[in-house]
């Protein structure tokens, strides 16, 4: 059994490549601020509602905190996410 996200990655290899590239870029960041900057640089300034993940989850406290910094930097953008990462 594959979840929806894994099914899309199997059906469309470019989806898998882009998701794993994004993860690699985030993990190369050394600080919360560097992660937040990467995320902010990736978001269009016209986005009004953003679902943080369509698959995956927060992988560290620092990554979660980076999203908090993004939310503070973009007060007019609604950010929402589903998570199983309750400790964060």
Phi and psi in radians as a Rosetta constraint file:
Dihedral C 1 N 2 CA 2 C 2 CIRCULARHARMONIC -2.023 0.35
Dihedral N 2 CA 2 C 2 N 3 CIRCULARHARMONIC 2.482 0.35
Dihedral C 2 N 3 CA 3 C 3 CIRCULARHARMONIC -1.243 0.35
Dihedral N 3 CA 3 C 3 N 4 CIRCULARHARMONIC 2.986 0.35
Dihedral C 3 N 4 CA 4 C 4 CIRCULARHARMONIC -1.000 0.35
Dihedral N 4 CA 4 C 4 N 5 CIRCULARHARMONIC -0.793 0.35
Dihedral C 4 N 5 CA 5 C 5 CIRCULARHARMONIC -1.092 0.35
Dihedral N 5 CA 5 C 5 N 6 CIRCULARHARMONIC -0.773 0.35
Dihedral C 5 N 6 CA 6 C 6 CIRCULARHARMONIC -1.133 0.35
Dihedral N 6 CA 6 C 6 N 7 CIRCULARHARMONIC -0.618 0.35
Dihedral C 6 N 7 CA 7 C 7 CIRCULARHARMONIC -1.107 0.35
Dihedral N 7 CA 7 C 7 N 8 CIRCULARHARMONIC -0.731 0.35
Dihedral C 7 N 8 CA 8 C 8 CIRCULARHARMONIC -1.154 0.35
Dihedral N 8 CA 8 C 8 N 9 CIRCULARHARMONIC -0.656 0.35
Dihedral C 8 N 9 CA 9 C 9 CIRCULARHARMONIC -1.141 0.35
Dihedral N 9 CA 9 C 9 N 10 CIRCULARHARMONIC -0.653 0.35
Dihedral C 9 N 10 CA 10 C 10 CIRCULARHARMONIC -1.231 0.35
Dihedral N 10 CA 10 C 10 N 11 CIRCULARHARMONIC -0.657 0.35
Dihedral C 10 N 11 CA 11 C 11 CIRCULARHARMONIC -1.322 0.35
Dihedral N 11 CA 11 C 11 N 12 CIRCULARHARMONIC -0.614 0.35
Dihedral C 11 N 12 CA 12 C 12 CIRCULARHARMONIC -2.236 0.35
Dihedral N 12 CA 12 C 12 N 13 CIRCULARHARMONIC 1.647 0.35
Dihedral C 12 N 13 CA 13 C 13 CIRCULARHARMONIC -0.964 0.35
Dihedral N 13 CA 13 C 13 N 14 CIRCULARHARMONIC -0.512 0.35
Dihedral C 13 N 14 CA 14 C 14 CIRCULARHARMONIC -1.145 0.35
Dihedral N 14 CA 14 C 14 N 15 CIRCULARHARMONIC -0.528 0.35
Dihedral C 14 N 15 CA 15 C 15 CIRCULARHARMONIC -1.117 0.35
Dihedral N 15 CA 15 C 15 N 16 CIRCULARHARMONIC -0.827 0.35
Dihedral C 15 N 16 CA 16 C 16 CIRCULARHARMONIC -1.070 0.35
Dihedral N 16 CA 16 C 16 N 17 CIRCULARHARMONIC -0.796 0.35
Dihedral C 16 N 17 CA 17 C 17 CIRCULARHARMONIC -1.035 0.35
Dihedral N 17 CA 17 C 17 N 18 CIRCULARHARMONIC -0.788 0.35
Dihedral C 17 N 18 CA 18 C 18 CIRCULARHARMONIC -1.190 0.35
Dihedral N 18 CA 18 C 18 N 19 CIRCULARHARMONIC -0.695 0.35
Dihedral C 18 N 19 CA 19 C 19 CIRCULARHARMONIC -1.113 0.35
Dihedral N 19 CA 19 C 19 N 20 CIRCULARHARMONIC -0.790 0.35
Dihedral C 19 N 20 CA 20 C 20 CIRCULARHARMONIC -1.243 0.35
Dihedral N 20 CA 20 C 20 N 21 CIRCULARHARMONIC -0.554 0.35
Dihedral C 20 N 21 CA 21 C 21 CIRCULARHARMONIC -1.131 0.35
Dihedral N 21 CA 21 C 21 N 22 CIRCULARHARMONIC -0.782 0.35
Dihedral C 21 N 22 CA 22 C 22 CIRCULARHARMONIC -1.029 0.35
Dihedral N 22 CA 22 C 22 N 23 CIRCULARHARMONIC -0.766 0.35
Dihedral C 22 N 23 CA 23 C 23 CIRCULARHARMONIC -1.081 0.35
Dihedral N 23 CA 23 C 23 N 24 CIRCULARHARMONIC -0.773 0.35
Dihedral C 23 N 24 CA 24 C 24 CIRCULARHARMONIC -1.084 0.35
Dihedral N 24 CA 24 C 24 N 25 CIRCULARHARMONIC -0.740 0.35
Dihedral C 24 N 25 CA 25 C 25 CIRCULARHARMONIC -1.098 0.35
Dihedral N 25 CA 25 C 25 N 26 CIRCULARHARMONIC -0.741 0.35
Dihedral C 25 N 26 CA 26 C 26 CIRCULARHARMONIC -1.131 0.35
Dihedral N 26 CA 26 C 26 N 27 CIRCULARHARMONIC -0.724 0.35
Dihedral C 26 N 27 CA 27 C 27 CIRCULARHARMONIC -1.232 0.35
Dihedral N 27 CA 27 C 27 N 28 CIRCULARHARMONIC -0.370 0.35
Dihedral C 27 N 28 CA 28 C 28 CIRCULARHARMONIC -1.316 0.35
Dihedral N 28 CA 28 C 28 N 29 CIRCULARHARMONIC -0.347 0.35
Dihedral C 28 N 29 CA 29 C 29 CIRCULARHARMONIC -1.159 0.35
Dihedral N 29 CA 29 C 29 N 30 CIRCULARHARMONIC 2.394 0.35
Dihedral C 29 N 30 CA 30 C 30 CIRCULARHARMONIC -1.592 0.35
Dihedral N 30 CA 30 C 30 N 31 CIRCULARHARMONIC -0.298 0.35
Dihedral C 30 N 31 CA 31 C 31 CIRCULARHARMONIC -2.416 0.35
Dihedral N 31 CA 31 C 31 N 32 CIRCULARHARMONIC 2.870 0.35
Dihedral C 31 N 32 CA 32 C 32 CIRCULARHARMONIC -1.039 0.35
Dihedral N 32 CA 32 C 32 N 33 CIRCULARHARMONIC -0.723 0.35
Dihedral C 32 N 33 CA 33 C 33 CIRCULARHARMONIC -1.140 0.35
Dihedral N 33 CA 33 C 33 N 34 CIRCULARHARMONIC -0.636 0.35
Dihedral C 33 N 34 CA 34 C 34 CIRCULARHARMONIC -1.165 0.35
Dihedral N 34 CA 34 C 34 N 35 CIRCULARHARMONIC -0.691 0.35
Dihedral C 34 N 35 CA 35 C 35 CIRCULARHARMONIC -1.120 0.35
Dihedral N 35 CA 35 C 35 N 36 CIRCULARHARMONIC -0.787 0.35
Dihedral C 35 N 36 CA 36 C 36 CIRCULARHARMONIC -1.067 0.35
Dihedral N 36 CA 36 C 36 N 37 CIRCULARHARMONIC -0.726 0.35
Dihedral C 36 N 37 CA 37 C 37 CIRCULARHARMONIC -1.099 0.35
Dihedral N 37 CA 37 C 37 N 38 CIRCULARHARMONIC -0.752 0.35
Dihedral C 37 N 38 CA 38 C 38 CIRCULARHARMONIC -1.055 0.35
Dihedral N 38 CA 38 C 38 N 39 CIRCULARHARMONIC -0.784 0.35
Dihedral C 38 N 39 CA 39 C 39 CIRCULARHARMONIC -1.122 0.35
Dihedral N 39 CA 39 C 39 N 40 CIRCULARHARMONIC -0.829 0.35
Dihedral C 39 N 40 CA 40 C 40 CIRCULARHARMONIC -1.069 0.35
Dihedral N 40 CA 40 C 40 N 41 CIRCULARHARMONIC -0.693 0.35
Dihedral C 40 N 41 CA 41 C 41 CIRCULARHARMONIC -1.165 0.35
Dihedral N 41 CA 41 C 41 N 42 CIRCULARHARMONIC -0.382 0.35
Dihedral C 41 N 42 CA 42 C 42 CIRCULARHARMONIC -1.542 0.35
Dihedral N 42 CA 42 C 42 N 43 CIRCULARHARMONIC -0.333 0.35
Dihedral C 42 N 43 CA 43 C 43 CIRCULARHARMONIC -1.539 0.35
Dihedral N 43 CA 43 C 43 N 44 CIRCULARHARMONIC 2.344 0.35
Dihedral C 43 N 44 CA 44 C 44 CIRCULARHARMONIC -1.169 0.35
Dihedral N 44 CA 44 C 44 N 45 CIRCULARHARMONIC 2.500 0.35
Dihedral C 44 N 45 CA 45 C 45 CIRCULARHARMONIC -1.194 0.35
Dihedral N 45 CA 45 C 45 N 46 CIRCULARHARMONIC -0.185 0.35
Dihedral C 45 N 46 CA 46 C 46 CIRCULARHARMONIC -1.620 0.35
Dihedral N 46 CA 46 C 46 N 47 CIRCULARHARMONIC -0.071 0.35
Dihedral C 46 N 47 CA 47 C 47 CIRCULARHARMONIC -1.168 0.35
Dihedral N 47 CA 47 C 47 N 48 CIRCULARHARMONIC 2.277 0.35
Dihedral C 47 N 48 CA 48 C 48 CIRCULARHARMONIC -1.902 0.35
Dihedral N 48 CA 48 C 48 N 49 CIRCULARHARMONIC -0.534 0.35
Dihedral C 48 N 49 CA 49 C 49 CIRCULARHARMONIC -2.344 0.35
Dihedral N 49 CA 49 C 49 N 50 CIRCULARHARMONIC 2.210 0.35
Dihedral C 49 N 50 CA 50 C 50 CIRCULARHARMONIC -2.281 0.35
Dihedral N 50 CA 50 C 50 N 51 CIRCULARHARMONIC 2.170 0.35
Dihedral C 50 N 51 CA 51 C 51 CIRCULARHARMONIC -1.497 0.35
Dihedral N 51 CA 51 C 51 N 52 CIRCULARHARMONIC 2.111 0.35
Dihedral C 51 N 52 CA 52 C 52 CIRCULARHARMONIC -1.079 0.35
Dihedral N 52 CA 52 C 52 N 53 CIRCULARHARMONIC -0.790 0.35
Dihedral C 52 N 53 CA 53 C 53 CIRCULARHARMONIC -2.279 0.35
Dihedral N 53 CA 53 C 53 N 54 CIRCULARHARMONIC 2.399 0.35
Dihedral C 53 N 54 CA 54 C 54 CIRCULARHARMONIC -1.736 0.35
Dihedral N 54 CA 54 C 54 N 55 CIRCULARHARMONIC -0.176 0.35
Dihedral C 54 N 55 CA 55 C 55 CIRCULARHARMONIC -2.757 0.35
Dihedral N 55 CA 55 C 55 N 56 CIRCULARHARMONIC 2.803 0.35
Dihedral C 55 N 56 CA 56 C 56 CIRCULARHARMONIC 1.459 0.35
Dihedral N 56 CA 56 C 56 N 57 CIRCULARHARMONIC -2.978 0.35
Dihedral C 56 N 57 CA 57 C 57 CIRCULARHARMONIC -2.776 0.35
Dihedral N 57 CA 57 C 57 N 58 CIRCULARHARMONIC 3.097 0.35
Dihedral C 57 N 58 CA 58 C 58 CIRCULARHARMONIC -1.175 0.35
Dihedral N 58 CA 58 C 58 N 59 CIRCULARHARMONIC 2.264 0.35
Dihedral C 58 N 59 CA 59 C 59 CIRCULARHARMONIC -1.781 0.35
Dihedral N 59 CA 59 C 59 N 60 CIRCULARHARMONIC -0.109 0.35
Dihedral C 59 N 60 CA 60 C 60 CIRCULARHARMONIC -2.845 0.35
Dihedral N 60 CA 60 C 60 N 61 CIRCULARHARMONIC 2.850 0.35
Dihedral C 60 N 61 CA 61 C 61 CIRCULARHARMONIC -1.097 0.35
Dihedral N 61 CA 61 C 61 N 62 CIRCULARHARMONIC -0.681 0.35
Dihedral C 61 N 62 CA 62 C 62 CIRCULARHARMONIC -1.091 0.35
Dihedral N 62 CA 62 C 62 N 63 CIRCULARHARMONIC -0.698 0.35
Dihedral C 62 N 63 CA 63 C 63 CIRCULARHARMONIC -1.161 0.35
Dihedral N 63 CA 63 C 63 N 64 CIRCULARHARMONIC -0.762 0.35
Dihedral C 63 N 64 CA 64 C 64 CIRCULARHARMONIC -1.031 0.35
Dihedral N 64 CA 64 C 64 N 65 CIRCULARHARMONIC -0.791 0.35
Dihedral C 64 N 65 CA 65 C 65 CIRCULARHARMONIC -1.104 0.35
Dihedral N 65 CA 65 C 65 N 66 CIRCULARHARMONIC -0.561 0.35
Dihedral C 65 N 66 CA 66 C 66 CIRCULARHARMONIC -1.102 0.35
Dihedral N 66 CA 66 C 66 N 67 CIRCULARHARMONIC -0.707 0.35
Dihedral C 66 N 67 CA 67 C 67 CIRCULARHARMONIC -1.160 0.35
Dihedral N 67 CA 67 C 67 N 68 CIRCULARHARMONIC -0.601 0.35
Dihedral C 67 N 68 CA 68 C 68 CIRCULARHARMONIC -1.091 0.35
Dihedral N 68 CA 68 C 68 N 69 CIRCULARHARMONIC -0.716 0.35
Dihedral C 68 N 69 CA 69 C 69 CIRCULARHARMONIC -1.121 0.35
Dihedral N 69 CA 69 C 69 N 70 CIRCULARHARMONIC -0.676 0.35
Dihedral C 69 N 70 CA 70 C 70 CIRCULARHARMONIC -1.079 0.35
Dihedral N 70 CA 70 C 70 N 71 CIRCULARHARMONIC -0.766 0.35
Dihedral C 70 N 71 CA 71 C 71 CIRCULARHARMONIC -1.077 0.35
Dihedral N 71 CA 71 C 71 N 72 CIRCULARHARMONIC -0.695 0.35
Dihedral C 71 N 72 CA 72 C 72 CIRCULARHARMONIC -1.171 0.35
Dihedral N 72 CA 72 C 72 N 73 CIRCULARHARMONIC -0.631 0.35
Dihedral C 72 N 73 CA 73 C 73 CIRCULARHARMONIC -1.319 0.35
Dihedral N 73 CA 73 C 73 N 74 CIRCULARHARMONIC -0.379 0.35
Dihedral C 73 N 74 CA 74 C 74 CIRCULARHARMONIC -2.162 0.35
Dihedral N 74 CA 74 C 74 N 75 CIRCULARHARMONIC 1.159 0.35
Dihedral C 74 N 75 CA 75 C 75 CIRCULARHARMONIC -1.103 0.35
Dihedral N 75 CA 75 C 75 N 76 CIRCULARHARMONIC -0.366 0.35
Dihedral C 75 N 76 CA 76 C 76 CIRCULARHARMONIC -1.575 0.35
Dihedral N 76 CA 76 C 76 N 77 CIRCULARHARMONIC 0.003 0.35
Dihedral C 76 N 77 CA 77 C 77 CIRCULARHARMONIC -1.833 0.35
Dihedral N 77 CA 77 C 77 N 78 CIRCULARHARMONIC 2.278 0.35
Dihedral C 77 N 78 CA 78 C 78 CIRCULARHARMONIC -1.511 0.35
Dihedral N 78 CA 78 C 78 N 79 CIRCULARHARMONIC 2.089 0.35
Dihedral C 78 N 79 CA 79 C 79 CIRCULARHARMONIC -1.925 0.35
Dihedral N 79 CA 79 C 79 N 80 CIRCULARHARMONIC 2.325 0.35
Dihedral C 79 N 80 CA 80 C 80 CIRCULARHARMONIC -2.458 0.35
Dihedral N 80 CA 80 C 80 N 81 CIRCULARHARMONIC 2.678 0.35
Dihedral C 80 N 81 CA 81 C 81 CIRCULARHARMONIC -2.675 0.35
Dihedral N 81 CA 81 C 81 N 82 CIRCULARHARMONIC 2.607 0.35
Dihedral C 81 N 82 CA 82 C 82 CIRCULARHARMONIC -1.782 0.35
Dihedral N 82 CA 82 C 82 N 83 CIRCULARHARMONIC 2.485 0.35
Dihedral C 82 N 83 CA 83 C 83 CIRCULARHARMONIC -2.594 0.35
Dihedral N 83 CA 83 C 83 N 84 CIRCULARHARMONIC 2.661 0.35
Dihedral C 83 N 84 CA 84 C 84 CIRCULARHARMONIC -1.952 0.35
Dihedral N 84 CA 84 C 84 N 85 CIRCULARHARMONIC 0.047 0.35
Dihedral C 84 N 85 CA 85 C 85 CIRCULARHARMONIC -1.491 0.35
Dihedral N 85 CA 85 C 85 N 86 CIRCULARHARMONIC 1.100 0.35
Dihedral C 85 N 86 CA 86 C 86 CIRCULARHARMONIC -1.031 0.35
Dihedral N 86 CA 86 C 86 N 87 CIRCULARHARMONIC -0.568 0.35
Dihedral C 86 N 87 CA 87 C 87 CIRCULARHARMONIC -1.074 0.35
Dihedral N 87 CA 87 C 87 N 88 CIRCULARHARMONIC -0.448 0.35
